[in-house]
Amino acid sequence: MSLARYPSVEAMVAALTPSYPVYCLRPAALARQARWFLRRFPGRVLYAVKCNPHPFVLATLYEAGIRHFDTASLPEVAQIHEQFDDANAYYHHPVKGRAAIRSAYQVYGVRHYTIDSARELAKVMAETGGRDLAIQVRLATPAGHAAIDLSRNFGAEVSEGAALLRAVHGAGFEAGLSFHVGSQCVAPEAYRTALRLVGETAREAGVPLRAVNVGGGFPAYYPGSEIPPLADFVAAITAGAAELGLAHETVLMCEPGRALVADGCSILTQIHLRKDRSLYINEGVFGALSDLKLGVILPVRLIRLSGPVAPERAEFSLFGPTCDSMDAVPGLWRLPANAEEGDWIEFGQAGAYSNALATRFNGFSADTFVAIDDGAYPSRQ
């Protein structure tokens, strides 16, 4: 997929003077992160499509070497198979509709599935005909190390997981175990703890593992975050996998999303009104800034085509474009004290869960995407 390209966001603003929000995709940053995971992770790297499904993002990751994609719905499965001839979609949502399972198997040839209950296993077997499948059993993991706990409604406990693993193996399928420590995990040890649960489950089940999937959760490094380097997370996973003594044919997998794409996009907004220390902008929490409700802090900078920008900074409240008092961007934002109507505010590191979560509430939507060639948001260069 091709997009209009500009050497910098400033060049794009000068060319378009946009009064609408603009997603500024940075292919160099996306490719850099993809290559890092492919080089450093000791196994198979799947991109979690839900994090940012834009076709240009997917194509950039594919060109960088990603060939495996974690999908959670039939439309995501279809998107991968229709966009790429030689990519693999893994249907790793633990709860799937029967018609979606059937279409994924029959229409798109999906052979990799995840379950966390006996009833889900029965559904997958019934709708696929019970042939040539690779099925992972998802385990629940302890909470407390991530911004979002993803084991509250998914994941089996050890004994149930062992029983499911035996059932998968007994049906003649490739059996594996998976988990997800939660979104924006801040502790590498969380992966080792989860891998110990994998070992406990495998020992109780007594069947060979063909796959161990450590899921996602790898963090992005937002301003003010105190998180160990990504290399520490990979080291913890490598050490935890070594403790399991996995067989040579066992595939170790991961499913990064946020850590792959956060740096790959910024969002350009425009100030439409200033009221004292309140700025009303053309994007908000019902749109591309919804992830900020989880406490994420993004870097910001003011862009002005002409006239001086004050060196002094002031704290502003930001409000989105909808006619709803809930459309308030959390926190106070330090910007030049003379920020005014017509200026632009660029939110950096906004590649994760931005366009993926945006709504069209009140008739507002951001639909413009451009490619920026400067390699990274300025604060990350």
Residue pairs with C-beta under 8 A, 6 or more apart in sequence:
1 55
1 56
1 59
3 25
3 56
3 369
3 370
3 371
4 370
4 371
5 370
5 371
5 372
5 373
6 12
6 15
6 370
6 371
6 372
6 373
7 372
7 373
7 374
8 372
8 373
8 374
9 24
9 266
9 268
9 303
9 346
9 372
9 374
10 303
12 18
12 22
12 24
12 268
12 370
12 372
13 268
13 303
13 305
13 344
14 305
16 22
17 305
18 268
18 270
18 344
18 368
19 270
19 282
20 270
20 282
20 366
20 368
21 267
21 268
21 269
21 270
21 282
21 283
21 287
21 288
21 366
21 368
22 267
22 268
22 366
22 368
22 369
22 370
23 54
23 265
23 266
23 267
23 288
23 354
23 355
23 366
23 368
23 369
23 370
24 265
24 266
24 267
24 268
24 346
24 370
24 372
25 54
25 56
25 57
25 60
25 264
25 265
25 351
25 369
25 370
25 371
25 372
26 263
26 264
26 265
26 266
26 371
26 372
26 373
26 374
26 375
26 376
26 377
27 56
27 60
27 264
27 371
27 373
28 373
28 375
28 376
29 263
29 264
29 351
29 375
29 376
29 377
29 380
30 57
30 60
30 61
30 64
30 260
30 261
30 263
30 264
30 351
31 60
31 61
31 63
31 64
33 259
33 260
33 261
33 263
33 264
34 45
34 47
34 60
34 61
34 64
34 65
34 66
34 260
35 64
35 65
36 230
37 45
37 254
37 256
37 259
37 260
38 45
38 64
38 65
38 66
40 230
40 231
40 234
41 234
41 237
41 254
42 234
42 237
42 238
42 241
42 252
43 241
43 251
43 252
43 253
43 254
44 68
44 251
44 252
44 253
44 254
45 66
45 68
45 253
45 254
45 256
46 66
46 68
46 69
46 70
46 90
46 253
46 254
46 255
47 58
47 61
47 66
47 68
47 69
47 70
47 255
47 256
47 257
47 260
48 70
48 216
48 255
48 256
48 257
48 260
49 58
49 69
49 70
49 71
49 72
49 76
49 79
49 80
50 70
50 71
50 72
50 76
50 257
50 356
51 257
51 258
51 260
51 261
51 352
51 353
51 356
52 257
52 261
52 264
52 265
52 351
52 352
52 353
52 354
52 355
52 356
53 76
53 79
53 356
54 355
54 369
55 79
55 83
56 369
56 371
57 261
57 264
57 265
57 351
58 69
58 79
58 80
58 83
58 84
59 83
60 264
61 260
61 261
62 83
62 84
62 87
67 84
67 86
67 87
67 88
68 87
68 88
68 90
68 253
69 76
69 80
69 87
69 88
69 89
69 90
70 90
70 92
70 216
70 255
70 257
71 77
71 80
71 89
71 90
71 91
71 92
71 93
72 91
72 92
72 93
73 93
73 100
74 97
74 100
74 103
74 104
76 89
77 89
77 91
77 104
77 108
77 110
78 107
78 108
80 87
80 88
80 89
81 87
81 89
81 108
81 109
88 112
89 104
89 108
89 110
89 112
90 110
90 112
90 113
90 114
91 101
91 104
91 110
91 112
91 113
91 114
92 112
92 113
92 114
92 136
92 178
92 213
92 255
93 114
94 114
94 115
94 116
94 117
94 120
94 138
94 154
94 155
95 120
95 154
96 104
96 113
96 120
96 123
96 124
98 123
98 126
98 127
101 113
101 123
101 124
101 127
101 128
102 127
102 128
104 110
105 111
105 127
105 128
105 129
111 132
111 133
111 134
112 133
112 134
112 135
112 136
113 124
113 133
113 134
113 135
113 136
114 135
114 136
114 137
114 138
114 178
115 121
115 124
115 135
115 136
115 137
115 138
115 164
115 168
116 137
116 138
116 139
116 140
116 154
116 155
116 156
116 161
116 164
117 156
117 160
117 164
118 163
118 164
118 167
121 135
121 164
121 167
121 168
121 171
124 133
124 135
125 133
125 171
130 171
130 172
133 173
133 174
134 173
134 174
134 176
134 210
134 211
135 168
135 173
135 174
135 175
135 176
136 175
136 176
136 177
136 178
136 211
136 213
137 156
137 161
137 164
137 165
137 168
137 175
137 176
137 177
137 178
137 201
138 154
138 155
138 156
138 161
138 177
138 178
138 179
138 180
139 155
139 156
139 157
139 158
139 161
139 177
139 178
139 179
139 194
139 197
139 198
139 201
140 151
140 154
140 155
140 156
140 157
140 179
141 151
141 155
141 179
141 180
141 181
141 182
141 190
141 193
141 194
141 197
142 151
142 190
142 193
142 194
143 149
143 151
143 152
143 182
145 181
145 182
145 185
145 186
145 187
145 189
145 190
146 181
146 182
146 183
146 184
146 185
146 186
146 190
146 217
147 182
147 183
147 184
147 294
147 295
147 296
148 182
148 183
148 184
148 294
149 182
150 180
150 181
150 182
150 183
150 215
150 217
151 179
151 180
151 182
154 180
155 179
155 180
156 164
158 197
158 200
158 201
158 204
159 204
161 177
161 201
161 205
162 201
162 202
162 204
162 205
163 205
165 175
165 177
165 201
165 202
165 205
165 207
166 205
166 206
166 207
168 175
169 175
169 205
169 207
169 208
174 210
174 211
175 207
175 208
175 209
175 210
175 211
176 209
176 210
176 211
176 212
176 213
176 251
177 198
177 201
177 202
177 209
177 211
177 212
177 213
178 211
178 212
178 213
178 214
178 215
178 253
179 194
179 197
179 198
179 213
179 214
179 215
180 215
180 216
180 217
180 255
181 190
181 191
181 194
181 214
181 215
181 217
182 190
182 217
183 216
183 217
183 258
184 217
184 219
184 220
184 258
184 294
184 296
185 191
185 217
185 218
185 219
185 233
186 219
186 225
186 226
186 227
186 228
187 228
188 228
188 232
188 233
188 235
188 236
188 237
189 236
190 217
191 214
191 217
191 233
191 236
191 237
191 240
192 236
192 237
192 239
192 240
192 243
194 214
194 240
195 212
195 214
195 237
195 240
195 241
195 243
195 244
196 240
196 243
198 212
198 244
199 243
199 244
202 209
202 244
208 247
208 250
209 246
209 247
209 250
210 249
210 250
210 251
211 250
211 251
211 252
211 253
212 241
212 244
212 246
212 250
212 251
212 252
212 253
213 252
213 253
213 254
213 255
214 237
214 252
214 253
214 254
214 255
215 254
215 255
216 254
216 255
216 256
216 257
216 258
218 230
218 233
218 254
218 256
218 258
218 259
218 260
219 225
219 227
219 230
219 233
219 258
219 259
220 258
220 259
220 262
220 263
220 349
220 352
221 227
222 262
222 296
222 297
222 298
222 299
222 349
223 297
223 298
223 299
223 379
224 297
225 297
230 259
237 252
237 254
241 252
246 252
257 352
258 352
258 353
261 351
261 352
262 349
262 350
262 351
262 352
263 349
263 351
263 376
263 377
263 380
264 351
265 350
265 351
265 354
265 355
266 346
266 347
266 348
266 349
266 350
266 372
266 377
267 283
267 288
267 289
267 346
267 347
267 350
267 354
267 366
268 303
268 344
268 345
268 346
268 347
269 281
269 282
269 283
269 344
269 345
269 346
269 347
270 281
270 282
270 342
270 343
270 344
270 345
271 279
271 280
271 281
271 339
271 340
271 341
271 342
271 343
271 344
271 345
272 280
272 281
272 282
272 321
272 341
273 279
273 280
273 341
274 280
274 339
274 340
274 341
277 314
277 315
277 316
277 317
278 316
278 317
278 318
278 319
279 316
279 317
279 318
279 319
279 335
279 339
279 345
280 319
280 320
280 321
281 318
281 319
281 320
281 321
281 329
281 345
282 320
282 321
282 364
283 289
283 320
283 321
283 364
283 366
284 318
284 319
284 320
284 321
284 322
284 327
284 328
284 329
284 364
285 292
285 293
285 320
285 326
285 327
285 328
285 329
285 330
286 320
286 322
286 324
286 326
286 327
286 358
286 359
286 361
286 362
286 364
287 320
287 321
287 358
287 359
287 361
287 364
287 365
287 366
288 350
288 354
288 355
288 357
288 358
288 366
289 320
289 329
289 347
289 350
289 354
290 353
290 354
290 357
290 358
290 359
291 350
291 352
291 353
291 354
291 357
292 298
292 329
292 330
292 331
293 330
295 330
297 331
298 347
298 348
298 349
298 350
299 347
299 348
299 349
299 377
299 379
299 380
300 333
300 334
300 335
300 345
300 346
300 347
300 348
301 345
301 346
301 348
301 378
301 379
302 309
302 335
302 336
302 339
302 343
302 344
302 345
303 343
303 344
303 345
303 346
304 343
304 344
308 338
309 336
309 338
310 336
310 337
310 338
311 336
312 336
312 337
313 334
313 335
313 336
313 337
314 334
314 335
314 336
314 337
314 339
315 332
315 333
315 334
316 332
316 333
316 334
316 335
316 339
317 328
317 329
317 332
317 333
318 328
318 329
318 333
318 345
319 327
319 328
319 329
320 327
320 328
320 329
320 364
321 327
321 362
321 364
322 361
322 362
322 364
323 362
324 361
324 362
335 345
339 345
346 377
348 377
348 378
348 379
348 380
349 377
349 380
355 366
355 369
358 365
358 366
359 365
374 381
375 381
